[in-house]
Each structure stands twice: as C-alpha cells, then as structure tokens.
C-alpha cells in the first residue's frame, strides 16, 4: 500500500479509537453528566504532546488538550519520570494546562516495547470537586481557591499500582465521593482501552509505520488548513462580542478579535479585550486556544482533521491580564462557556466580513441552574438542569437546531433523558418543548430554544448562571435577526414568585422552575424565506400566523393555507 493510503487508514483507525474510548466512558461512568449529558471528551496525542486525534466530543475540551499533555512531559518527562503503567491526572489552568478546575484530565502514556509512543486522554467535567457551591459552579467566586480542589500534574497510578492515598484525597474533596470513585474508574478504563487499541495497531502495521503516520496526519491537516485560509481575501478583519455582566454587576465585558489573513497564514489578536474581571468568567490560555479552534474549524472546511497540524498556520495573541488570558489567582470555572463563547463570536463576526456567505449566526447563550440536595438514600446529589439547551444559529442553507447546547460544544453534549432524571432526582419534569416566535428570523431561521418546566420536590441549594437573559445573544447575520433572550423564573408550590440572582448561590424550598432558553440568530433576509417553509414552521408551532405575516411577509389563513396573492403583495411593497 502507498504511504498516503496507510496514513488515511491509520487516521481513521485513531479517530475510531478515540470514539471507542468515549463509548467505554458513556457506558461505565456513574454520573448522569457523563452517561446522559456526555460532558467529556477523549483524544490521542503523540509522544511529544501534539494532538493527533479527537472523538466527536466537546471541542472546548480537546482544542487545548495538547497543553495538558505538554504539562505532563514538562513535570515528569525528564529522567525517566514517565513509565509503563503510569496514569496521570490534572486540572489546574495555571499549573497544569487545564481549562477549568471541574474538567479533570486522565492521561495514559502508551509504551510499546519500552518506548513511549503516544498518550490516550479523557477530559471530563466532574459532578462536584468541592469549593463554595455544590456542582462546581460557584458563581460567587472571586479567586480560584473558591472553586474547588486544584490538581497539578499528579501520578494517580504508578507503574500499575493505584496511589490509594491520592485516590482518597480526591474523594474527600467532593460532595459526591461515590460518583467521583466510579467516574475516575470509567475515565481510566477508557484510556486503558485506547492504549490497548493503539498497541494492536502497532502489531498490525509496525511501530515505525504508526510513528511516521502521526507526523503525516499532522502534515495533512496543516495542508488542508492552509488551503482553507488561502480562500479568504488577504486583509485585516475585526469583530467584537460582549458579556453584559461580571457576575456581580451589569457591565459590558468585551472580547475584541482582530484577524489578519496573509496568504495561507492567519493571526488572531485579542488586544483591546476587557481586563480580567472579579467574577469567574476569565479564561486560561489553554481554554482561549481551544475557543479559537472552535471558531476557525467550524467556519472553515469542517472536514479538516481536528489536530495540532491544523493549528500550525494560526498565530494567537492573547495579552496577559485580560479576560482571555487572566493572571493568577483569577477564578475561571465558567470559562469553557464564557468568555469562550464571546471569543468564538468575535472571530465569527470578523470572518463574516471576509466571506459573508460562510457567516455563522450566533447560538443562544445558556441561562440555567444547578440544584443540589439529599436524595432518598441519604446521598448528596447534584443535578444539572440541562434540558433547556439554547437554540443554534443558522448558516446559509440550514436553519438552526432548536436545542443543541452552547456553541463551544458544537452539539457534542446530549439532552438528558427525562425519565432517567426523574428516577435519579427528586424532580418531575413537566415541560420540554420548542419555543414559538423565538428563533431569529431570516432566510434561514435560528434555532428556537426550549421552554422547560420542572418541579423540585425538596429543598435544595441552587447555583444560578443567567447568561443570555439580559441582552439577546443569538445574533443574526447577513440580514438575519437576533433570536429571543432567555428567561428563568422560580415559584413556590403556592405560585409565589421567588427572587433569584442572575449569578449567585441561593438555598430554596421546594420550587417550580420555569425557563425559556435563548434562541439562535437568523441568516439572510427573512423576506427571502420560502413561503412553504414559513407555513411548515407555523404548522409545527415554531412561528405564529402573526409573526409569519409581520416578520416573513407570508400571509397564512386560520385554516393554515398560504394566501399567495396577499403574500406577493406584502413582499412587493417591502
């Protein structure tokens, strides 16, 4: 076989191994955040720490994964500090290449005949790691010490022997030690399976062939990325997106992105972005790099392999002390979503000026909460209210999805099963349906968002995150309009409305939560949307007859038929 064929075969095999690791994790983890919501990602790096393969997980996890492996090599790589049978764990964004503390990363070195060949890795968001609020999101945090246990690069398993003292320490620092124990075993098991599959590849193709393929895979991704960049006109393009709160007060927190395209090279400069803030929406450098790759790889050819080779033509400038590269000890727990979302949007808005036809409308930002209490077995539970994911933005040729999560996941997370949650937690989920007249109007409509209602039967502690509830977040593009903003309300059993913070922690009695998630933005002029598509949206309850007429200029009678003559008149006079 030719080298190109072998490289392609091994690329596909490695991608499949990354997926297999994910299947093991999903089927063996204890926490619903993994088995139901899929808040983890698996990836493979070569012996030098370069990202070679990722599964279809969460790109904000994997885009900066190389920083974590490089931290292992930095701290343990000298003088034989990495041995067969070792397994490492880390999380800290300052000391260990992490993005934020809840995302623990298991890194499993793969040795073949005594030589280090690769690393199999699993990065997963833990249910609870201590800190000032249950569920790892302490929205009152003003420094990283408020956010839970910090993990530098640690050797969790040494030459096949589990460090029981460290294992006990990790469990002791969680409100849910029973979940941490099972989830760590699932993470380690997934990376062990990955290592076994890579070893099988070397037996089939040979160690030398696999090593050479790693380099060829990266080179191929670089060529593809350079080809995609070269389709953009040379020039300088600017974009900005902002949060409207620092978690304690309403204040604009902008992220500026200046993109320079020169031939097949591209730079992203965040100079001018807001200084780091008091709240926990500050980004680590690894997280910022990951957010840049989310933006670029979703805008460019989506078939470009997502590995370190694709990152070679890209230069990133992130001034220290800003929200995109905060100085110690700034809190960071929210950073994988915010300011990561603002980073993505600032880049998308800049790139839209380079090539509007490829422009992406904004996805809705997430406004939700986490509740924690005691279950029927006397154990602490942590419930992430993830049934109300926001809608996605439209692109040319496709409407936004109604509920796919925040943009940094690119659909990598899943909406939890209602019955599974009702069996696991003291709740009854009473509504989960698409919103009407919420998706940003356009030739291609933004995703609608979700109306979600749940009754929580017992008292609980809540951590609130209200992004997207102040200013609408799913921006429209190329003439499309902005999607509806989010809303969250809490009521007692008697129907009394309770005051809750937009960001903050609060203990509440048994309550009913009503939430409407943010909607995505539209793409293109709404008057160009096909009348039949508007009618279908009306039939599906996504657009009202009134909005069809006023926003899309399509006249639909109460019998749900298009009045073609009136529609023509409306569109002609517009």
N, C-alpha and C positions, 0 to 999 in steps of 0.2 A: 504494500500500500504506500501511496505517496505521503510525504510529511504533512501536507495540508489535510488529507483525509484522516490521518491519525490524530492530528490536532483537533479536528472537528469532533471526532468520536470521543476523545478524552474530555473536551469541553462539555459535551452533552452528558457524559458519564459523571463528571464532577458536579454539574448542576443537579443531576438526579440524586447524587449522594447528599447534597445539601437539602433537597426535598425529603429524602428518607429520614434524615435527622429530625426534620420538622414533624414528620408523621409519628416517629417514636415519642417525641415530646408531647404532642397533642393527645396521644392515646395513653400515656402513662402519668402525666402530671396530675397533681391533686387539685390545684386551684382552678376554679372556673375561668379566671382571667387568662389561663392558658388553654384549657380543654374546650372552653366555649368561645372566648373572645380572640384567642390566638395572638396575644400580646408578647410575642417572642420572635426571634429570627435566627437562622442558622447560616453559617458561612465558612468558607475554607480559605486559608492564607498559605502562601508558600513559606519556605524556611527563613526568608528574610522579612516576613511580616506583611508582604504585599497581598492585598485582597485578590483572590483568583476566581472565586465562585460564590454566588449567593443564591439562596432559595427565594421563592416568591413570598417573602415575609414583609417586614416593615422597613422601608428603605432608610428611615432616620436611624434605625439600629445599625444597619450594615454599612452605610456610606462612610462612617467613621470607624469601622471595625478595625482597620489597619492600625489605628493609634493604640488600641488595646494590646494587640499582638506585639507591636513595637515596644510597649512598656514592659511586657514580659521579657523580651530579648534584652532590653536595657538593664533591667533589675536582676535577671537571673542568667543571661546568656553567657557571661564571661566565666571562665574557669570551670566549665562543666556543670553549671548550676541547673541545667535542664537535662533530665534523664528519662529513659524509657519508664513508663508507668506513672510519671508525674501528671498532675492536673492542677491548673491554676484558677484562681477566682479573683475578680477585681470589680470595682465600680467607680472609684473616685475620679471626678472630672479634672481635678488639679494634679493628682499624683499618679494616675494610672490610665490615662487615655480614655476615661469613661465619658459618657454624655451627661447622665444624671444618676444620682445615687440609687434609685429604685431598680435601675437596669443592671442586674448582676450578670457578669460575663464569665462563662466557663470556657477555658482554653486548654485544649488537649493536644500536646505535642505528638506527632506521628513519626515514629522511628522505624526505619527499615534496615535490618542488619546493623544496628548500632548507629546509623546515621540519621540525623534529623531531616525529614523530607517536607513536612507540612504541619499545619495546625488546624484542627477541627474545632469550631467555636459555636456557642449558643449564648445569645444575649436575651435576657428575659426580665420583664417587669414584675418584681415580687409583690405579693399581696400587701405585705407590711414589713418595714425594716426599722420600726421604732420611730423616734422623732416626736414632734409636738402634736401630731394628729394621726389618727388611725387611717390606714390606707396609703401612707407615704406622701400624700399631697398636703403639706402643712402650709396653707395659703397665708398664714400669719408669720412665716419665717422671714427673718431679716439677715441671717447668715447661715452658712452651710451646716453649722453644728445643730441647727434647729430641725434638720431634715432627715435625721436617722443615722445609722451606722455608716461610717466611711471605710471602704475597703481599698487599701493599696493593693499592689500585686502580691498575692499570698499563695503559698503552695498548699492546696487543700488536700491533695493526695500526693504522697512522696514515695516514688518507686513502688506503686501499687498498694501502699498502706495509707488508709484514711487517717488524717490527723483528728482524732476524736476531740481533743481539746478545742480546736478551732471550730469543729462542727457544732459543739455545744455552745460556743460563744455566739455563733450565727443564730442559732435557735433562741438563745436567751435574749437577744436584742430584737425579737419580733413579737408582736401581739398574737401572732398565729404560728407558733412553732411547729404545730402538726402539719401545716401546709408547707412551711419552709423545708422541713425534712423530706417530704415526698417530692416536692418540686426540684430540690437540688439533686435528688437521685435521678429524676427524669432528665434533667439537664446533662448530668454526667453520662447517663446511659445513651443519650442521643449522640454525644460527641464520641463516645466509645464505638458506637455502631459506625459512625462516619470514618473513624480511623481504620476499622476493620475493612470497610469497603475500599478505602484507598490502598490498603495493603494488598487486597485482591487485585486491584488494577495493576500494581507493580508486578504481580505474578503473571498476569496475562500479557502485559506489554513490555515489562522490564523497567527497572528503576530509572535508568538513564533516559529512556523514552519519555517517561512521565515527567521527569525533571525538565527536559527540553520542552515538553508541551506546555508546562507552566509559563515559560518565557514566551513561547509562540502565541499562547492565548492572550497574554497581556499586549503583545505587539499588534495582534489583530484588532483588539479593542481600540488601541490607540489610533490605528489607521482609520477605523470606522468613525471615531470621534472627530478626527481631523477633517475627514471628508464632510461630516455634517456641519462643522463650524465654517468650513470654506464656502458653504452655500449661502452664508449670511454676508451682506454687504459690509465691507470694511467701514468702521466708524465707531463713534462713542455714543452709547445709549444709556439713558438714566431712568431709574424707577424708584419709587418710594412707597412703602406701606407702613401703617402705624397701628399700634395698640392704643387704646384710649384710657388705660389705667395702669398704674404701677402696683396694683393690688391694695393700695391704701387710699388713693385719691384719684379722681379723674384728671388725667394729664396725658397729653399726646406723647407717645414714645416711638419716634420714627426710626425706621431702618432704611437707609439710602444705599442703593446699589448702582455703581457706575460700571458699565460693561464696555470693554474695548475689544473689538474684533480686528485682528490683523492677520490676514491670510488664514492659516489653519490653527491659529492660536487665539485664546480668549482669556481675558482677565476680568475678575470681579473685585471691585474696590468698594469697601463699606465705609470709607472715610465720610464723616459728617453724620453718622448714625448717633443715636442718643447715647449719652454716658450711661454706664451701668446703673441700675435702679435699686431701690431699697427692697422691693419685693422679689419673689422667686422666679421671675421671668428674665433671667440672664443666661446667656449661652456660653458653654465651654467651646474651645476652639475645635475639638473633635466634632461636637454637635453642629457647629456652624459649617464645617466642611461637608458633613453629611447633608445638611439642608441645601447647600449649593448643588450637590449632585442630584438631589431630588428634583430641583428646579430644572437643571440642564438636561438630565437624561429623560425627563418627562416631556420637555419641549422639543428636543432633538429626535432623531430616529429612535423609537422605543425598542428596536431590535438590536441596538448596540449592546454588547455584553457589559454587564454592570460590574466592572472590576477596576483594579488600580490602573490598568492600561488606559482606560477611558478618561482617567483624571490627569494624565500626563500633559495634555495641551492646555490645561486650565491653571491659571495662577490666581490665588486668593489673597487679598489684602484685608485683614481684619484688625483694626487698631486696638491695642490693649487698653482696657478700661472702659470699653463701650459694651453695649448690651450683646454684641456679637462676639466678644472676647473678654469676658469680665475678669477682674482681678480678685484673687483670694481676699476675704472669705465670702464673697457674694453668694447668696442662695441661688439654686439652679433647678429645682425639681420640675418646674413647668417647662423647661427649655426645649424639650423634644417636641413640644407643640407650639409654645410661644416663648421666644421670638422666632422659632424655626419657621412658622407659617409666614410671618412678616418677611423673613429672608426669601422664602420661595416666591411670595407675591411681588416683592420689589424686583426680583430678577425677571419674573414673567412679564411684568409691566414694561421693563426695559427692553426685553426681547421682542415684545409686541410691536415696538417701534422699528425694529429691524426687519421683521417679516410678519405683518398683521394676519396673514392667512393662517399662520400657525399659532396665533394667540390663544391662550387658555384663560377662560373666565375664572374668577375666584370661587373656591369652595367656601361653604359656610364655616365659621369658626364655632367651636364647641362650647356650649354652656350646659354644665351638668353638675352632679354632686356625687359624693361617696358617702355611704352610711355604714356605721359600724356599731354593733351591739353584741348581745349574748344570745346564742341560738338555743334550741330546745335541749341540746345536750350539754349546756353549760360552757360551750366553747365560744371564744371571740370570733365573730365573723366580720368580714369586710366586703361590702357589696358595691361594685362599680356600676352606676346606672348608665349602662352603655346602649340601651335600647333606643335611645333618641339621637342617633348619629345625625350630623348635618348633611345637607344635600351637596352634591358636587357641581362645579361649574361646567358649562357647556363648552364644546370645541366645535370647529367647523365640521359639519356632517353628523354630529351626535349631540342629543340632549344630555343634560347632566343626570346622573343617577340620583334617585330620591334620597338615599340614606346609605352612605358608603364610608363614613368616618371623616376625620380631618385629613387635610391634604398631605401631611407628612407620612401617612400610612399608604397612600395611593391604593386604597382598597385592601390592604394586607390584613386588616382586622375584620372580625366577623361579628354580626349582631347575635348576642347570646340567645339561646333557646328559652322561651318564656316558661315552659313547664319545668325545665331544669332549674331555673332560678326560683320558681315558686316552691319547688321541693327542697331547695337548699336553704332559702332565706325566709324570714317571717314577713312575706310580702304577697300581694295579689296585684298582678299587672292587668289593668283594666282597659287600656287603650294603647295601640301602637299602629298608627295609620298615617298615610301620606297627607300632608297639608294641602289645602286648596288656596290658590291665588298667592302662593309664596315664592315659587321659583322665579328667578329673574327672567323677564320676558325678552324674547329675541327670536331671530330666525331659527335658532336652536335654543330651547328653553333650559334654564337652570334647574338642577335637582330641587325637589320640593321641600325637603326636610320632613320631619316626623312630629306628629302630635302624640305625646307619651303621657300616660297617667298611671300612677302606682299608689297603692295603699301600703304603708309600712305599719305593721300592727303593734310594734313595741317601741319604747323609747330608744333613741339611738343618738350617736354623735355624728354630725354631718360636716363635711368639708366641701365648701362651695367654690366653683370656678365659673365666673359669668362672662367669659369672652364671647363676643358677638351679640351680646344683649344690649349694649349701649348704642353703638353705631353699626348699621348693617355691614356685613363683612364679605359676602359673596359678590364681589364687584363684577359688573358687566364689561364687555369688551367689544370692539368693532361695532358700536352702536347698540349692543345689548344692554339691558338694565340690571340694576343690583337686586339680589334676592332679599327676602324678608329677614329681619333680625330675629334673634332667639328671645324666648321669654320663659321664665321659671317662677312658679308660684307654689306656696305651701299653705295647706289648710288643716285645721283640726278636724276631728270627727264631726263636730257640730257645724263645720263650714266657716269657722272664723279664720280669716287670713292672718298668717304669721309673718312678721318681718324677718327677712333673712339677708345676710350680707351678700353682695355680689362676689366678693372674695372674702373668705373667712371661715372660721370654725364655730359651730353652734350646737348645743345639746337641745334636742327637741323631743316632745312626747310622741305618741302615735300620731301619724300625719298622713295626709294625702298630698302627693306631689303631682303638679300638672306642669308639663314642659313642652314647649314648641321649639324644635331645633332650627338653627339657621338654614337658610336656603342658598343654593348656588346661583351664580350670576349667569345671565344670558349672553349669547354670541350672535351678533348681527342684528339688523333692523327687524323689529317684530312684525312690521308690515309685509315682510318677505316670507313669513312663515306660511307654509301651505295651509289652506283653509281646512283641508281634511285632517291635518294633524291637530289643528286647534279643536275641531269637532271631537276627535278622539280624546283629547285631554279633558274636554267638557264631559264626555261620556264616562270617563274614568274618575271624575270628581277632582281633578287636579287644577282645573280652570273653571271659573263660573261663567255663565252666559253673559253677565255684565262685563267681566274682565275681557272676555273674548271680543266683545264689541269695542270697548274703550281702549284696550291695550293692543290687541292684534288686528282690529278693524275687520272683524269677521262677525256677520250677523247670523245668529243662531236662534231659531224659534223655540218655544217651550216644548215642542214635540221632538227636539234635538235633530232638526234638519237645517242645513245651510240655506239661507236666503241669498242666492247668488247675485241677484240684481242689487240688493242693498249692500252686499259686501263689495261689489265692484264700485258702487258709488262712494262708499266710505274710503276705499283705498285710492280712488282717483282724486278726491278732494284733500287727501292728506299731503 
